[in-house]
Every structure is written in structure tokens, then in C-alpha cells.
Amino acid sequence: MDTYETNHMAVKHEIKSQLAKLLATEDLIVEHKQVKTASFNVHTRLLTLPMWEKASNVVYDLLVGHEVGHALFTPDEDPPEGIPHQFINVTEDARIEKLMKRKYMGIGKTFFRGYSELSDQDFFDIADEDVNNMNLADRANLYFKIGNYIDISFNDEEKEIIQMIADGETFEDACAAAKVLYEYCKRPKEKVAEMPPVASQQSADGQDSEEQQDQQQTSNSSEGEGDSMGDGEDLDEVTQQIGEPEVQTADALEENIEDLVEFDGYENVYVELPKVELDAVIASNSEIHEVIDNAFRIPGNRYHVPDEKYVTFKRNAQKEVNYLVKEFECRKAADSYARATTARTGVLDCTKLHTYKYNEDLFRKVTTLADGKNHGLVFVLDWSGSMSKVMLDTMKQLYNLIWFCKKVSIPFDVYAFTNEWKHNYWDYGSDDKVIIEKPEMYEKKENLLAINDEFSMMNILTSKVNGKELEKQMRNMFRIANYFSDVYGAHYSIPQRLGLSGTPLNEALVTLHQILPKFQNENKLQKVQCIVLTDGEANQLARHEVIRRGNGFEPYIGTRRLMPESTFIRDRKLGKTYQVPYDWKGFTNIMLYNLKDKFPNTNFIGMRVLESRDANNFIKMYHSFGTNEYDRIITDWKKMRSFSIKSSGYDTYFGLSASALSQESDFEVDDGATKAKIKSAFVKSLKTKKLNKKVLGEFISLVA
């Protein structure tokens, strides 16, 4: 097996993109496209690289390093006129590769190994050629690229030109050397032949080789022929007869590198997240509860059942809330002491003076506790139809966390993502139900991720309102959640705009790029945590594309689905790309990875309330059946009715049993209950408390 086949392996384009960015030490935009040659736009800082699928990794690294060299060191200016581009390429390639080796000591080995492989594969098409019979431009090109592997001869004048190329530091130097090189190559071969050779062409005994003697005989025999050059013949005429000099090795290298490009399959597409206008996306807290209050203002005692449930739940939940508060304060205190600093005051400690013979530390010390960080929590609640059966239990878990926030004075916002709030968006105060124009969430452009026009983030609960208003809002949201759990048994209705919809989870993750920093700035927080309460993942988003129909129709911005593996989510500010995977859940994960990269000090926590029958399938989405991690999680589920997954896009993804959460944690039995009933109630109470403490304790470890 030859070197090429041995070294060849699948190339990960985006890993090479990261290489390019690291080498350039700047936020280059790197795209791999189905193009023949690389290009760099100095204005947009866009480096376009061909998809060299047939290249080995070492050759790929060489080509990337070479193109980054041009991006770093070749200026955005036109070269001097009268010098063929090929000749400037020879001298400029030598210059930028020298500068790259100087900038990155380790890249010299990459160039050495890469050009060695290209030489072995005869990418310069010189296998059947006598290199020393080529013009100086070809020999110079070979000398600076693969001179380590072949013997190349130069005479005295040629050596000076080679040294001029090697000494080039600026683009002007490279152009000047290219001009001298070009002028030299235009000279007739007979004139060049008169130059005494520098590299020895003699045999060991000092005699001319047979090849040299043959060449000399050929030269002598041609002197008397009619087509020989006369003494008075004009040099320009001779140059025209000879023809314009070319750099054949450069042409060969370019053509052979083009053969490494793969043109089959889909073109790579790079898409970006839109920057949404929050005013157009967020349904305000006051607006939402105005709609709810109007709906629940109907007289009657129809809400007594959910309201009684709410009061009972709130009373029973205080133990879990107090546990959360205790854990949070303990962890904050432990963290503060762990970060405590001790410093000498410069004042003698008289109690230690008697130890002066063996103790050098005689000064008083002061211990300073680092200030605890002020926290904030952003909750994202799934308001989709599939949540209907677990919405009430999910809301209970959310309320535990909200009451915890209130007790420790942590600001919070709760957003519910939906496609229903804007649906049939009319003025409810008018008799004619006049349709209101929906504001644009973002400017639609090609290759931006597309967000559903109906999408909204409903700010259903917030710490910005006073305690009395928050209590009313929580009671009302409890009514709505209770309605979903028993639609046919409930004796009341809810506002149409608060109905459940599809699952725009990924759209919600897009908006967090604006919501999180806004929340942090408004509340002057040092640390923000994000908790997503959902029953599953969502379908991937589409991208915008300009649709051209022809036949006189104007093009318009439409949408097209993302092609897995050939589509990349690009974040320009981070300088990172994320490949869209085949599996549908993977899209949500890369959206989360992007958020975690963007906000490295934020924990993104997933909470999923599960029916018992759904737990196994959910776990298998992240861990294969029979693996150690799968077995561990299943054991936790059977024993604790809860588990945590660390291998998703979330920092931690909690799975919680809906049936276990719905159980009341109080140990209550009727008077005269049998021993069996008392035991059963006690065991049930312990299990529920055990579940809550385990999950809530791990939660606090993430947010404290």
C-alpha cells in the first residue's frame, strides 16, 4: 500500500476550519465548498476552502496552512503590471510559507510531510523530466516546495535570484523578485547556457559526464545551421520566437490538487441564527394576565376544585422549598469559605511572640470571605399539546423552584413557548375582531434559521411583580394546568390564546441568545441559570432561501429543510460551527451546545416529567441498552423514580416520575387506621421525600 493510501482517512472539514482559525489567530469565516481552488476575501475575512475529500490529513493540513498564510500575509492590493501571475505566485508562496514557519514553529513539520507526500505522488509531474533542464521559475518553485527531496542545480546568477526570493519579507519584495525571475526566464536559452554552472556536473575524476558531452556536441553542431541566432538579431524577436515562459510545475500542482476535490454529494451550507426582536417575540406578563383575568372574571364557584388543590399543594410543598433554601445557603457558605483569602495585617500578634524561635509567622492575619455571587433563574416551559397529561405535575415542580427563588430573593422569569398566543391574533375588545398585523421578529435573509411566524415566548410568571400579584398569577396558572389534566372533568374553560400548541422548543432556544443577557443586565446579576421544563425534543428548524421561479416572477424569501451532515450552524462571534446531525433530537442538542459556548458561566438544566411507560425510551435516546450507564440510570429510575443524564446537550437532564411527583409528601393517616395502612402511608411519604431531596439537592448543586 502506498503512502497516500496509508495516510488517507476521512477528513472532518470543520476540524480543519478550526485549524485555519487557530493558525490565523482571528475569527476567520471558513467555508468548505465544492470549488476547485481556495480563495480569501480580505474584506469579509471569508476563507473558502475546497472539499479536498481525497486528500490525506497531512496534505489537508498543508493546504490549509498554505491558504491561511495567504490570508495573513498577502495584502489586498493589485500586483504590478507586466509580471505574469504565475511568477508572483512562485515568489509569494515562498514568502508566506517562510513567514508561517516563523510564526508557528511546529508547522514546518506539516509542510515537510505534506510536500513529501505530494512529491511521492508526483503532483508536480516531473517523474519523466530532467528537472535541471527546466526554466528557472519551475526550478525555483520546486526548490521552495520539494527541494528537500530532489537535486536542483543553479548557476551563479540563478543563485542570486533564488536568494532574492528567499530573503523576501514583504509583498513588494516578492513582486520585485518575481519581476527579476520573469525577466531571466524570458532570455533565450543560448544566452542562459553561456552562464557557467555552479552545481558540479562533472564525474568524480573531474571529466565531463557522457550526458554533458552529448549536450556539448549538440550545441556545437547547431552553431552553423541557418536557424541559429545571429549576433545582430534583436533580442525581443528571439523572445517572441521562444514564446512566453510558463511555470509548468505550478500548473501541474494546481491541476492535481483540483483532482483531490470531491464534487459529488450535497454542497455544504452554512446557516446562522437570527437575532430576534424581543418585543415582537415576548408576550408580556401584564398582557397575558389581563387576558387570563378577563376570562376568569366570570362569576360562579367553578374554580373551587383547582384552587383547593393549589392551597393544599402549596402547604405541603414548603418542606421541599425549605430544604432547597437550606441546601442553597449551605453551598453558598461553603463556596465562600473555599474562596476565602488570608492575608497578613502587618501587626504583630502578641500571643505568638513566645514562639519566635520556631515560628516565622508572628503577624496577625485577617480572613476575607469572597462575596457570594448574585444569582438569577430563567425558566423555559414547554406549552405543547403533548404536555397536557404532565403539565400539572410539571407546574408543581416549577412552583417549588419559584417559591425557593422568592425565599432567597433570587430574581426569575418564566417563559412558556407556544405557537398559539398569536394564532388568530385579534383585538378581543372589538365586536368585529379586527386582525392585528403581527410585527416582524427578524429580517428574513438567505441562510438564516427560519422561525415560525406564530411563535411566542409567554412571560407567564416573573419576580418583577409584587407578592400579592404573583400569588394571584400562580393560582391562575395552576387553574390552567389543572384544566389540561382533566379537560372533560373541569367545569370551566381557559382563554383560547393560552391553549397548547406544537413544540417550538428550538425557536425558544434561539431567543435565549437575547433573553439571557437582557435578564442579566436588567437585574444586575453575576450568574444566570436556565432551566428548561419539557417532555421532549422538537423537530429541527428550516432555513431561509431565495426562491427564484422564473417566468417574470420576482424572487422571494422562502424556506428549505436542512440537509443533515452537509449543513452547519455557524456562530460568527464564537468562530464556531456545529454540524447538523441526522437524528432529530440532535438538532436541539447542538442548539444547546451553542448556548453553552456562548454563555459558559450558565448552567442549562433540563427537567422532563415522565409517565412510567416513557422512561425507558427516553433513556435509550442517550444511552444504548445494556451499557453500564444505561444500567445505572435504570437502577435509579426503579429505586428513586428519578434519574439524571449527563450526555445530552444540557449540563444535566433530569427525568422525574409524574406519578411520584403527584403524590403528597405529608404523612397523614385516618384515626383508627390499621398498622398496614400506617406503614403504607409512611413508606409512601418517605419515597416521595427521597425523590424530591435527591433531585432538588442535585439541582441546587448546579445553581448555587
Residue pairs with C-beta under 8 A, 6 or more apart in sequence:
2 120
2 121
3 117
3 120
3 121
4 56
4 117
4 120
4 121
7 56
7 57
7 58
7 59
7 117
8 54
8 55
8 56
9 56
9 57
11 52
11 53
11 55
11 57
11 60
13 32
13 49
13 51
13 268
14 32
14 568
14 577
14 579
16 30
16 32
16 49
16 60
16 61
16 64
17 30
17 31
17 32
17 49
17 577
18 576
19 61
19 64
19 65
20 28
20 30
20 47
20 49
20 64
20 67
20 68
20 71
21 27
21 28
21 30
21 575
23 64
23 65
23 68
23 72
23 100
23 104
23 107
24 47
24 68
24 71
24 72
26 45
27 45
27 572
27 573
27 575
28 45
28 46
28 47
28 68
28 71
28 575
29 44
29 45
29 46
29 47
29 570
29 572
30 46
30 47
30 49
31 46
31 47
31 48
31 49
31 268
31 270
32 48
32 49
32 50
32 51
32 268
33 48
33 49
33 50
33 51
33 267
33 268
34 50
34 51
34 261
34 262
34 263
34 267
34 268
35 48
35 50
35 261
36 50
36 258
36 261
37 50
37 254
37 257
37 258
38 47
38 48
38 49
38 50
38 63
38 67
39 47
39 48
40 46
40 47
40 48
40 67
40 70
40 71
40 74
41 48
42 71
42 75
42 76
43 76
45 71
47 67
47 68
47 71
49 63
49 64
49 67
50 258
50 260
50 261
51 261
51 262
51 268
52 59
52 60
52 63
52 257
52 260
52 261
52 262
53 260
53 261
53 262
54 259
54 260
54 261
54 262
55 63
55 260
56 117
58 110
58 113
58 114
58 117
59 114
59 117
59 118
59 260
61 110
61 114
62 110
62 111
62 113
62 114
62 115
62 118
63 114
63 257
65 100
65 104
65 107
65 110
65 111
66 93
66 96
66 97
66 100
66 111
68 100
69 96
69 97
69 99
69 100
70 92
70 96
72 96
72 99
72 100
72 103
73 95
73 96
73 99
73 100
73 171
74 92
74 96
74 171
75 171
77 171
79 85
79 88
79 175
79 178
80 175
80 179
82 179
83 175
83 178
83 179
83 182
84 182
84 244
86 137
86 246
86 247
86 250
86 251
87 137
87 178
87 179
87 181
87 182
87 185
87 247
88 174
88 175
88 178
89 247
89 250
90 137
90 140
90 141
90 144
90 165
90 178
90 181
90 247
90 250
91 140
91 165
91 168
91 174
91 175
91 177
91 178
91 181
92 171
92 174
92 178
93 141
93 144
93 145
94 140
94 144
94 165
94 166
94 168
94 174
95 165
95 168
95 169
95 171
95 173
95 174
97 111
97 144
98 166
98 168
100 107
100 111
101 107
101 108
101 111
112 148
115 145
115 146
115 148
115 149
116 146
116 148
116 149
118 124
118 145
118 146
118 253
118 256
119 146
119 149
119 150
121 256
123 252
123 253
123 256
123 257
124 141
124 142
124 145
124 146
124 249
124 252
124 253
124 256
125 248
125 249
125 252
125 256
126 134
126 142
126 150
126 249
126 252
131 138
131 139
131 142
131 150
131 151
131 152
132 139
132 152
132 153
132 199
134 142
134 248
134 249
135 185
135 245
135 247
136 154
136 158
136 161
136 181
136 184
136 185
137 181
137 182
137 185
137 245
137 246
137 247
138 247
138 248
138 249
138 250
139 152
139 153
139 154
139 158
140 161
140 162
140 165
140 181
141 247
141 249
141 250
142 150
142 152
142 249
143 152
143 162
144 165
144 166
145 253
151 199
153 197
153 198
153 199
153 201
154 162
154 198
154 199
155 195
155 196
155 197
155 198
155 199
156 195
156 196
156 198
157 184
157 195
158 184
158 195
158 198
159 198
161 177
161 180
161 181
161 184
164 176
164 177
164 180
165 174
165 177
165 181
167 173
168 174
168 176
168 177
182 245
184 192
185 245
186 239
186 242
186 244
186 245
187 235
187 239
188 229
188 235
188 238
188 239
188 242
189 242
190 229
193 219
201 208
201 209
201 212
202 208
202 209
202 212
203 209
208 216
222 228
229 238
265 566
266 563
266 565
266 566
267 566
268 566
268 567
268 568
269 447
269 543
269 562
269 563
269 566
269 567
269 568
270 447
270 567
270 568
270 570
270 577
271 447
271 448
271 449
271 543
271 562
271 567
271 568
271 569
271 570
272 447
272 448
272 449
272 569
272 570
272 571
272 572
273 448
273 449
273 510
273 513
273 569
273 571
273 594
274 441
274 442
274 443
274 444
274 448
274 449
274 451
274 510
275 442
275 513
275 514
276 441
276 442
276 451
276 510
276 511
276 514
277 439
277 440
277 441
277 442
278 511
278 514
278 515
278 518
279 439
280 438
280 439
280 440
280 441
281 441
281 455
281 456
281 457
281 511
282 415
282 456
282 457
282 458
282 459
282 511
282 515
283 421
283 456
283 457
283 458
283 459
284 459
285 459
285 460
285 461
285 462
285 464
285 465
285 473
288 421
288 458
288 459
288 460
288 498
289 472
289 473
289 476
291 428
291 495
291 497
291 498
292 476
292 477
292 480
292 495
292 498
293 476
294 428
294 495
295 493
295 494
295 495
296 303
296 476
296 479
296 492
302 491
302 492
303 479
303 492
305 482
305 490
305 491
306 478
306 479
306 482
306 483
306 490
307 475
307 478
307 479
309 478
309 482
310 474
310 475
310 478
310 479
312 664
313 396
313 399
313 478
314 399
314 403
316 664
316 665
316 666
317 396
317 399
317 400
317 403
318 403
319 665
319 689
320 400
320 665
320 692
320 693
320 696
321 400
321 403
321 404
321 407
322 407
323 692
323 693
323 696
323 697
324 400
324 401
324 404
324 696
324 699
324 700
325 404
325 407
325 408
327 696
327 697
327 700
327 704
328 404
328 408
328 700
328 703
328 704
329 408
331 700
331 701
331 704
332 372
332 704
335 372
335 704
336 369
336 370
336 371
336 372
337 369
339 369
339 370
340 367
340 368
340 369
340 370
341 367
341 368
341 370
342 365
342 366
342 367
342 368
343 365
343 366
343 368
344 361
344 363
344 364
344 365
345 363
345 364
345 365
345 366
346 363
347 363
347 364
348 362
348 363
348 364
349 362
349 363
349 364
349 365
352 359
352 361
352 362
353 362
355 362
356 362
373 526
373 527
374 524
374 525
374 526
374 527
375 410
375 525
375 526
375 527
375 528
375 529
375 703
375 704
376 410
376 411
376 412
376 519
376 520
376 523
376 525
376 527
376 528
376 529
377 401
377 405
377 410
377 411
377 412
377 413
377 528
377 529
377 530
377 531
377 703
378 412
378 413
378 415
378 512
378 515
378 516
378 519
378 528
378 529
378 530
378 531
379 398
379 401
379 402
379 412
379 413
379 414
379 415
379 461
379 530
379 531
379 532
379 533
380 415
380 416
380 417
380 508
380 512
380 530
380 531
380 532
380 533
380 534
381 394
381 398
381 414
381 415
381 416
381 417
381 460
381 533
381 534
382 394
382 416
382 417
382 503
382 505
382 532
382 533
382 534
382 535
382 536
383 416
383 417
383 418
383 420
383 458
383 500
383 501
384 418
384 500
384 501
384 502
384 503
384 535
385 500
385 501
385 502
386 503
386 535
386 536
387 394
387 484
387 500
387 534
387 535
388 484
388 485
388 487
388 500
389 484
389 485
389 611
389 658
390 535
390 609
390 610
390 611
390 658
391 481
391 484
391 485
391 500
392 478
392 481
392 482
392 484
392 485
392 662
393 609
393 656
393 658
393 661
393 662
394 481
394 533
394 535
394 607
394 609
395 477
395 478
395 481
396 661
396 662
397 533
397 607
397 609
397 656
397 661
398 414
398 533
399 474
399 478
400 692
400 696
401 531
401 699
402 412
402 414
402 461
402 474
404 410
405 411
405 412
405 463
406 463
406 467
406 470
410 463
411 463
411 464
411 519
411 523
411 525
412 461
412 462
412 463
413 459
413 461
413 462
413 463
413 464
413 515
413 519
414 459
414 460
414 461
414 462
415 457
415 458
415 459
415 460
415 508
415 515
416 457
416 458
416 460
417 455
417 456
417 457
417 458
417 504
417 505
417 507
417 508
418 455
418 456
418 458
418 500
418 501
418 504
419 452
419 454
419 455
419 456
419 501
419 502
419 504
420 454
420 456
420 496
420 497
420 498
420 499
420 500
420 501
421 456
421 458
421 497
421 498
422 438
422 453
422 454
422 455
422 456
423 454
423 497
423 501
424 496
425 435
425 436
425 438
426 433
426 434
426 435
426 436
427 433
427 434
427 436
438 453
441 451
441 453
441 455
442 448
442 451
444 450
444 544
444 557
445 544
445 557
446 544
446 545
446 546
446 557
447 543
447 544
447 545
448 543
448 544
449 510
449 541
449 542
449 543
449 544
449 569
450 541
450 542
450 543
450 544
450 559
451 504
451 507
451 510
451 541
452 502
452 504
452 507
454 501
455 504
455 507
457 508
457 511
457 515
458 498
460 473
460 477
461 470
461 473
461 474
461 477
462 470
463 470
465 473
479 492
479 494
480 494
480 498
482 490
483 490
483 492
483 493
483 494
484 500
503 534
503 536
503 538
503 539
504 538
505 532
505 534
505 537
505 538
505 588
506 538
506 539
506 540
506 541
506 587
506 588
506 591
507 541
508 532
509 588
509 591
509 592
509 595
510 541
510 591
512 530
512 595
513 595
513 598
516 528
516 530
516 599
516 602
519 525
519 528
520 528
527 601
527 602
528 599
528 601
528 602
529 602
529 603
529 605
529 702
529 703
530 595
530 602
530 603
530 604
530 605
531 605
531 606
531 607
532 604
532 605
532 606
532 607
532 650
533 607
533 608
533 609
534 606
534 607
534 608
535 608
535 609
535 610
536 608
536 618
537 584
537 585
537 587
537 588
538 587
538 588
539 584
539 587
540 561
540 562
540 580
540 584
540 587
541 562
541 587
542 559
542 560
542 561
542 562
543 559
543 560
543 561
543 562
543 567
544 557
544 558
544 559
544 560
545 557
545 558
545 559
545 560
546 555
546 556
546 557
546 558
547 555
547 556
547 557
547 558
548 555
549 555
562 580
562 587
563 580
564 580
564 581
564 582
565 579
565 580
565 581
565 582
567 579
567 580
568 577
568 578
568 579
568 580
569 577
569 578
569 580
569 590
569 591
569 594
570 576
570 577
570 578
571 577
571 578
571 594
571 597
571 598
573 598
574 594
574 597
574 598
576 594
576 597
578 590
578 593
578 594
579 590
580 586
580 587
580 590
581 587
581 589
581 590
585 621
588 649
589 648
589 649
590 649
591 649
592 604
592 648
592 649
592 650
593 649
595 602
595 604
596 602
596 604
596 649
596 651
603 651
603 652
603 702
603 703
604 649
604 650
604 651
605 650
605 651
605 652
605 653
605 654
605 699
605 702
605 703
606 648
606 650
606 652
606 653
606 654
607 653
607 654
607 656
608 618
608 653
608 654
608 655
608 656
609 656
609 657
609 658
609 661
610 618
610 655
610 656
610 657
610 658
611 658
611 659
612 657
612 658
612 659
615 637
615 655
615 657
616 634
618 655
619 630
619 633
619 634
619 637
619 643
619 645
619 655
620 630
622 645
622 647
622 648
622 653
623 629
623 630
623 633
623 645
623 647
624 630
629 647
633 643
633 645
633 655
636 642
636 643
636 644
637 643
637 655
637 657
640 690
640 691
640 694
641 656
641 657
641 659
641 660
641 687
641 691
642 654
642 655
642 656
642 657
642 660
642 691
642 694
642 695
643 654
643 655
644 652
644 653
644 654
644 655
644 695
644 698
645 652
645 653
645 654
645 655
646 652
646 653
651 702
652 698
652 702
654 695
654 698
654 699
656 691
656 695
657 691
660 687
660 688
660 691
661 691
663 684
663 687
663 688
664 688
665 685
665 688
665 689
665 692
666 685
667 681
667 682
667 685
668 681
669 677
669 678
669 681
670 677
673 681
